[in-house]
Amino acid sequence: MASRLTPLDFVVALLVVAGIVLMFARGHGHGAHAILADPVRTPGVLNPDVTQSNIRSTICRSGWTATTRT
């Protein structure tokens, strides 16, 4: 037997949805605050061959790091 939703259930659901919308509207979603490497604290260099558009065929491919070692 299915139970009916109460007005309280509706209000709680509405508050949850409103909270999620506000969170993303304020920029707290995924990627809102990119963390970039600090060259003073993080040794190494960036690889110009790796971009967002080709990341699946570069670093996200098994064995790729072996091709970049010196």
Distance bins in CASP14 RR format, pairs under 12 A and 6 or more apart:
PFRMAT RR
TARGET T0000
AUTHOR 0000-0000-0000
RMODE 2
METHOD distances of the structure
MODEL  1
3 9 0 0 0 0 1 0 0 0 0 0 0
4 10 0 0 0 0 0 1 0 0 0 0 0
5 11 0 0 0 0 0 1 0 0 0 0 0
5 12 0 0 0 0 0 1 0 0 0 0 0
5 13 0 0 0 0 1 0 0 0 0 0 0
5 14 0 0 0 0 0 1 0 0 0 0 0
6 12 0 0 0 0 1 0 0 0 0 0 0
6 13 0 0 0 0 0 1 0 0 0 0 0
7 13 0 0 0 0 0 1 0 0 0 0 0
7 14 0 0 0 0 0 1 0 0 0 0 0
8 14 0 0 0 0 0 1 0 0 0 0 0
8 15 0 0 0 0 0 1 0 0 0 0 0
9 15 0 0 0 0 0 1 0 0 0 0 0
9 16 0 0 0 0 0 1 0 0 0 0 0
10 16 0 0 0 0 0 1 0 0 0 0 0
10 17 0 0 0 0 0 1 0 0 0 0 0
11 17 0 0 0 0 0 1 0 0 0 0 0
11 18 0 0 0 0 0 1 0 0 0 0 0
12 18 0 0 0 0 0 1 0 0 0 0 0
12 19 0 0 0 0 0 1 0 0 0 0 0
13 19 0 0 0 0 0 1 0 0 0 0 0
13 20 0 0 0 0 0 1 0 0 0 0 0
14 20 0 0 0 0 0 1 0 0 0 0 0
14 21 0 0 0 0 0 1 0 0 0 0 0
15 21 0 0 0 0 0 1 0 0 0 0 0
15 22 0 0 0 0 0 1 0 0 0 0 0
16 22 0 0 0 0 0 1 0 0 0 0 0
16 23 0 0 0 0 0 1 0 0 0 0 0
17 23 0 0 0 0 0 1 0 0 0 0 0
17 24 0 0 0 0 0 1 0 0 0 0 0
18 24 0 0 0 0 0 1 0 0 0 0 0
18 25 0 0 0 0 0 1 0 0 0 0 0
19 25 0 0 0 0 1 0 0 0 0 0 0
19 26 0 0 0 0 1 0 0 0 0 0 0
19 28 0 0 0 0 0 1 0 0 0 0 0
20 26 0 0 0 0 0 1 0 0 0 0 0
20 28 0 0 0 0 0 1 0 0 0 0 0
20 29 0 0 0 0 1 0 0 0 0 0 0
21 27 0 0 0 0 0 1 0 0 0 0 0
21 28 0 0 0 0 0 1 0 0 0 0 0
21 29 0 0 0 0 0 1 0 0 0 0 0
22 28 0 0 0 0 1 0 0 0 0 0 0
22 29 0 0 0 0 0 1 0 0 0 0 0
23 29 1 0 0 1 0 0 0 0 0 0 0
23 30 0 0 0 0 0 1 0 0 0 0 0
23 32 0 0 0 0 1 0 0 0 0 0 0
24 30 0 0 0 0 1 0 0 0 0 0 0
24 31 0 0 0 0 0 1 0 0 0 0 0
24 32 0 0 0 0 1 0 0 0 0 0 0
25 32 0 0 0 0 0 1 0 0 0 0 0
26 32 0 0 0 0 1 0 0 0 0 0 0
26 33 0 0 0 0 0 1 0 0 0 0 0
27 33 0 0 0 0 1 0 0 0 0 0 0
27 34 0 0 0 0 0 1 0 0 0 0 0
31 52 0 0 0 0 0 1 0 0 0 0 0
34 52 0 0 0 0 0 1 0 0 0 0 0
35 41 0 0 0 0 0 1 0 0 0 0 0
35 42 0 0 0 0 0 1 0 0 0 0 0
36 42 0 0 0 0 1 0 0 0 0 0 0
36 46 0 0 0 0 1 0 0 0 0 0 0
37 43 0 0 0 0 1 0 0 0 0 0 0
37 44 0 0 0 0 1 0 0 0 0 0 0
37 45 0 0 0 0 1 0 0 0 0 0 0
37 46 1 0 0 1 0 0 0 0 0 0 0
37 47 0 0 0 0 0 1 0 0 0 0 0
38 44 0 0 0 0 0 1 0 0 0 0 0
39 45 0 0 0 0 1 0 0 0 0 0 0
39 46 0 0 0 0 1 0 0 0 0 0 0
44 68 0 0 0 0 0 1 0 0 0 0 0
44 70 0 0 0 0 0 1 0 0 0 0 0
45 68 0 0 0 0 0 1 0 0 0 0 0
45 70 0 0 0 0 0 1 0 0 0 0 0
46 59 0 0 0 0 0 1 0 0 0 0 0
46 68 0 0 0 0 0 1 0 0 0 0 0
47 54 0 0 0 0 0 1 0 0 0 0 0
47 55 0 0 0 0 0 1 0 0 0 0 0
47 58 1 0 0 1 0 0 0 0 0 0 0
47 59 0 0 0 0 1 0 0 0 0 0 0
47 64 0 0 0 0 0 1 0 0 0 0 0
47 65 0 0 0 0 0 1 0 0 0 0 0
47 67 0 0 0 0 0 1 0 0 0 0 0
47 68 1 0 0 1 0 0 0 0 0 0 0
48 54 0 0 0 0 0 1 0 0 0 0 0
48 58 0 0 0 0 0 1 0 0 0 0 0
49 55 0 0 0 0 0 1 0 0 0 0 0
49 57 0 0 0 0 0 1 0 0 0 0 0
49 58 1 0 0 1 0 0 0 0 0 0 0
49 59 0 0 0 0 1 0 0 0 0 0 0
49 64 0 0 0 0 0 1 0 0 0 0 0
49 67 0 0 0 0 0 1 0 0 0 0 0
49 68 0 0 0 0 1 0 0 0 0 0 0
50 56 0 0 0 0 0 1 0 0 0 0 0
50 57 0 0 0 0 1 0 0 0 0 0 0
50 58 1 0 1 0 0 0 0 0 0 0 0
50 59 1 0 1 0 0 0 0 0 0 0 0
50 60 0 0 0 0 1 0 0 0 0 0 0
50 61 0 0 0 0 0 1 0 0 0 0 0
50 64 0 0 0 0 1 0 0 0 0 0 0
50 65 0 0 0 0 0 1 0 0 0 0 0
50 67 0 0 0 0 0 1 0 0 0 0 0
50 68 0 0 0 0 1 0 0 0 0 0 0
51 57 0 0 0 0 0 1 0 0 0 0 0
51 58 0 0 0 0 1 0 0 0 0 0 0
51 59 0 0 0 0 0 1 0 0 0 0 0
52 58 0 0 0 0 0 1 0 0 0 0 0
52 59 0 0 0 0 0 1 0 0 0 0 0
52 60 0 0 0 0 0 1 0 0 0 0 0
54 60 0 0 0 0 1 0 0 0 0 0 0
54 61 0 0 0 0 0 1 0 0 0 0 0
54 64 0 0 0 0 0 1 0 0 0 0 0
55 61 0 0 0 0 1 0 0 0 0 0 0
55 64 0 0 0 0 0 1 0 0 0 0 0
56 62 0 0 0 0 0 1 0 0 0 0 0
56 64 0 0 0 0 0 1 0 0 0 0 0
57 63 0 0 0 0 0 1 0 0 0 0 0
57 64 0 0 0 0 1 0 0 0 0 0 0
57 67 0 0 0 0 0 1 0 0 0 0 0
58 64 1 0 1 0 0 0 0 0 0 0 0
58 65 0 0 0 0 1 0 0 0 0 0 0
58 67 0 0 0 0 1 0 0 0 0 0 0
58 68 0 0 0 0 1 0 0 0 0 0 0
59 65 1 0 0 1 0 0 0 0 0 0 0
59 66 0 0 0 0 0 1 0 0 0 0 0
59 67 0 0 0 0 0 1 0 0 0 0 0
59 68 0 0 0 0 1 0 0 0 0 0 0
61 67 0 0 0 0 1 0 0 0 0 0 0
61 68 0 0 0 0 0 1 0 0 0 0 0
63 69 0 0 0 0 0 1 0 0 0 0 0
END
